[in-house]
């Protein structure tokens, strides 16, 4: 179980690093007196490289460990296989799949319904899935959403998407 989580964690890290690279590559160049200096894309790309290396390390470690286990286990049946359905429905794998799908749907969802409501729904459902309990999930989600909205909209004066319910502190 832990090996599968490490594998998926490595895959997510590498995917996140590739995403950061693709976004950072669109940042403007920083040119002073005709010389190109490290600009706003320098640190995201550097961190993306580091995150990718750690992700690759996790995935390669899982493959190496499984190869060592295969060569050391000669007493098991050679025809033992795990079905794709069973693999996808195991608790840890399902959590990774639901989390990645949720993140992919989260951004367009908050554009439509708004940051406050969308983040509250997403974080509540995620915490319930991770067995935090409904009351605790609702309370923590409400507090976190309110704090984020207050900090960004009042302190930094950065508007968040009000969405369908026009929920803002501005």
Secondary structure, DSSP 4 states (H G I P E B T S, - for coil): -HHHHHHHHHHHHHHHHHHHHHHHTTSPPEEETTEEE--THHHHHHHHHHHHHHHHHHHHHHHHHHHHHHHH--SS-TT----HHHHHHSHHHHHHHHHHHHHHHHHHHHHHH-HHHHHHHHHHHHHHHTT--HHHHHHHHHHHHHHHHHIIIIIS--PPP-TTTT----
